[in-house]
Amino acid sequence: MINGLCSSFANLTWRFACLDASENHDNYDCFVCCILTHGEKLTTKAVPESKSEPTVFTKEVLYAKDAAFELNDLKKPFEADKCPSLAGKPKLFFVQV
C-alpha cells in the first residue's frame, strides 16, 4: 500500500513500481488512485492526402512537476500482464484537474 504525496512523475512511477507483480494483492478488493494535478486537452489537426477535411486528434495531458503524461501512462503498471494479483479487480483512478 502506498500513502503520501508525489510531486514528480518520476517519483510517482517509482512508487507504482513498488506495486510490482511480485507482490500479492489477493487480500485487496480493488486499487484506488487519487491524483490532484493540472492538465489540458491538446488538439492536433492533420490533413491526409486522400481527404480534404482535416482529421482532429485530441489527447488529455496531465502535468507533474517534471513531466507531462497521459493517464494511460499511470494505468499500465496495473494491467493484468504486469500485476496478475490485481487482474479482474476494479482499478479506480480519480483525477482532479
C-alpha positions as protocol buffer text, in pm:
chain_id: "A"
residue {
  index: 1
  type: MET
  ca { x: 0 y: 0 z: 0 }
}
residue {
  index: 2
  type: ILE
  ca { x: 130 y: 344 z: -89 }
}
residue {
  index: 3
  type: ASN
  ca { x: 43 y: 657 z: 103 }
}
residue {
  index: 4
  type: GLY
  ca { x: 186 y: 1003 z: 59 }
}
residue {
  index: 5
  type: LEU
  ca { x: 239 y: 1287 z: -182 }
}
residue {
  index: 6
  type: CYS
  ca { x: 421 y: 1265 z: -511 }
}
residue {
  index: 7
  type: SER
  ca { x: 512 y: 1592 z: -678 }
}
residue {
  index: 8
  type: SER
  ca { x: 702 y: 1447 z: -972 }
}
residue {
  index: 9
  type: PHE
  ca { x: 611 y: 1194 z: -1238 }
}
residue {
  index: 10
  type: ALA
  ca { x: 938 y: 1012 z: -1175 }
}
residue {
  index: 11
  type: ASN
  ca { x: 853 y: 973 z: -807 }
}
residue {
  index: 12
  type: LEU
  ca { x: 501 y: 857 z: -885 }
}
residue {
  index: 13
  type: THR
  ca { x: 617 y: 593 z: -1133 }
}
residue {
  index: 14
  type: TRP
  ca { x: 882 y: 478 z: -885 }
}
residue {
  index: 15
  type: ARG
  ca { x: 613 y: 434 z: -618 }
}
residue {
  index: 16
  type: PHE
  ca { x: 392 y: 245 z: -862 }
}
residue {
  index: 17
  type: ALA
  ca { x: 686 y: 17 z: -941 }
}
residue {
  index: 18
  type: CYS
  ca { x: 673 y: -83 z: -575 }
}
residue {
  index: 19
  type: LEU
  ca { x: 339 y: -248 z: -654 }
}
residue {
  index: 20
  type: ASP
  ca { x: 506 y: -488 z: -892 }
}
residue {
  index: 21
  type: ALA
  ca { x: 400 y: -835 z: -996 }
}
residue {
  index: 22
  type: SER
  ca { x: 597 y: -998 z: -715 }
}
residue {
  index: 23
  type: GLU
  ca { x: 359 y: -858 z: -452 }
}
residue {
  index: 24
  type: ASN
  ca { x: 44 y: -1045 z: -367 }
}
residue {
  index: 25
  type: HIS
  ca { x: -268 y: -826 z: -372 }
}
residue {
  index: 26
  type: ASP
  ca { x: -515 y: -1109 z: -314 }
}
residue {
  index: 27
  type: ASN
  ca { x: -629 y: -958 z: 17 }
}
residue {
  index: 28
  type: TYR
  ca { x: -745 y: -639 z: -158 }
}
residue {
  index: 29
  type: ASP
  ca { x: -1073 y: -594 z: -343 }
}
residue {
  index: 30
  type: CYS
  ca { x: -964 y: -311 z: -572 }
}
residue {
  index: 31
  type: PHE
  ca { x: -700 y: -49 z: -645 }
}
residue {
  index: 32
  type: VAL
  ca { x: -774 y: 323 z: -592 }
}
residue {
  index: 33
  type: CYS
  ca { x: -553 y: 609 z: -709 }
}
residue {
  index: 34
  type: CYS
  ca { x: -635 y: 976 z: -641 }
}
residue {
  index: 35
  type: ILE
  ca { x: -442 y: 1243 z: -831 }
}
residue {
  index: 36
  type: LEU
  ca { x: -461 y: 1620 z: -785 }
}
residue {
  index: 37
  type: THR
  ca { x: -283 y: 1795 z: -1070 }
}
residue {
  index: 38
  type: HIS
  ca { x: -308 y: 2031 z: -1364 }
}
residue {
  index: 39
  type: GLY
  ca { x: -387 y: 1930 z: -1719 }
}
residue {
  index: 40
  type: GLU
  ca { x: -526 y: 2028 z: -2053 }
}
residue {
  index: 41
  type: LYS
  ca { x: -672 y: 1888 z: -2370 }
}
residue {
  index: 42
  type: LEU
  ca { x: -431 y: 1911 z: -2664 }
}
residue {
  index: 43
  type: THR
  ca { x: -571 y: 1920 z: -3017 }
}
residue {
  index: 44
  type: THR
  ca { x: -379 y: 1844 z: -3335 }
}
residue {
  index: 45
  type: LYS
  ca { x: -514 y: 1869 z: -3690 }
}
residue {
  index: 46
  type: ALA
  ca { x: -377 y: 1666 z: -3977 }
}
residue {
  index: 47
  type: VAL
  ca { x: -488 y: 1669 z: -4340 }
}
residue {
  index: 48
  type: PRO
  ca { x: -434 y: 1330 z: -4505 }
}
residue {
  index: 49
  type: GLU
  ca { x: -355 y: 1339 z: -4876 }
}
residue {
  index: 50
  type: SER
  ca { x: -670 y: 1142 z: -4960 }
}
residue {
  index: 51
  type: LYS
  ca { x: -907 y: 1376 z: -4772 }
}
residue {
  index: 52
  type: SER
  ca { x: -985 y: 1743 z: -4800 }
}
residue {
  index: 53
  type: GLU
  ca { x: -1108 y: 1772 z: -4440 }
}
residue {
  index: 54
  type: PRO
  ca { x: -856 y: 1768 z: -4155 }
}
residue {
  index: 55
  type: THR
  ca { x: -861 y: 1488 z: -3903 }
}
residue {
  index: 56
  type: VAL
  ca { x: -864 y: 1617 z: -3547 }
}
residue {
  index: 57
  type: PHE
  ca { x: -672 y: 1429 z: -3280 }
}
residue {
  index: 58
  type: THR
  ca { x: -717 y: 1516 z: -2915 }
}
residue {
  index: 59
  type: LYS
  ca { x: -546 y: 1384 z: -2608 }
}
residue {
  index: 60
  type: GLU
  ca { x: -574 y: 1481 z: -2247 }
}
residue {
  index: 61
  type: VAL
  ca { x: -244 y: 1553 z: -2078 }
}
residue {
  index: 62
  type: LEU
  ca { x: -172 y: 1575 z: -1706 }
}
residue {
  index: 63
  type: TYR
  ca { x: 122 y: 1766 z: -1560 }
}
residue {
  index: 64
  type: ALA
  ca { x: 362 y: 1683 z: -1280 }
}
residue {
  index: 65
  type: LYS
  ca { x: 650 y: 1897 z: -1160 }
}
residue {
  index: 66
  type: ASP
  ca { x: 891 y: 1729 z: -1401 }
}
residue {
  index: 67
  type: ALA
  ca { x: 686 y: 1596 z: -1694 }
}
residue {
  index: 68
  type: ALA
  ca { x: 365 y: 1589 z: -1891 }
}
residue {
  index: 69
  type: PHE
  ca { x: 197 y: 1250 z: -1911 }
}
residue {
  index: 70
  type: GLU
  ca { x: -123 y: 1078 z: -2017 }
}
residue {
  index: 71
  type: LEU
  ca { x: -347 y: 891 z: -1776 }
}
residue {
  index: 72
  type: ASN
  ca { x: -274 y: 570 z: -1970 }
}
residue {
  index: 73
  type: ASP
  ca { x: 89 y: 603 z: -1857 }
}
residue {
  index: 74
  type: LEU
  ca { x: -31 y: 560 z: -1499 }
}
residue {
  index: 75
  type: LYS
  ca { x: -264 y: 272 z: -1573 }
}
residue {
  index: 76
  type: LYS
  ca { x: -6 y: 50 z: -1747 }
}
residue {
  index: 77
  type: PRO
  ca { x: 162 y: -89 z: -1432 }
}
residue {
  index: 78
  type: PHE
  ca { x: -173 y: -228 z: -1316 }
}
residue {
  index: 79
  type: GLU
  ca { x: -264 y: -423 z: -1629 }
}
residue {
  index: 80
  type: ALA
  ca { x: -316 y: -797 z: -1580 }
}
residue {
  index: 81
  type: ASP
  ca { x: 11 y: -897 z: -1750 }
}
residue {
  index: 82
  type: LYS
  ca { x: 216 y: -670 z: -1523 }
}
residue {
  index: 83
  type: CYS
  ca { x: 26 y: -717 z: -1196 }
}
residue {
  index: 84
  type: PRO
  ca { x: -156 y: -1052 z: -1207 }
}
residue {
  index: 85
  type: SER
  ca { x: -287 y: -1036 z: -849 }
}
residue {
  index: 86
  type: LEU
  ca { x: -496 y: -730 z: -943 }
}
residue {
  index: 87
  type: ALA
  ca { x: -633 y: -895 z: -1258 }
}
residue {
  index: 88
  type: GLY
  ca { x: -1012 y: -888 z: -1270 }
}
residue {
  index: 89
  type: LYS
  ca { x: -1032 y: -636 z: -985 }
}
residue {
  index: 90
  type: PRO
  ca { x: -1157 y: -278 z: -1027 }
}
residue {
  index: 91
  type: LYS
  ca { x: -891 y: -14 z: -1069 }
}
residue {
  index: 92
  type: LEU
  ca { x: -1031 y: 331 z: -986 }
}
residue {
  index: 93
  type: PHE
  ca { x: -847 y: 647 z: -1092 }
}
residue {
  index: 94
  type: PHE
  ca { x: -984 y: 979 z: -960 }
}
residue {
  index: 95
  type: VAL
  ca { x: -819 y: 1278 z: -1124 }
}
residue {
  index: 96
  type: GLN
  ca { x: -885 y: 1635 z: -1009 }
}
residue {
  index: 97
  type: VAL
  ca { x: -761 y: 1870 z: -1281 }
}
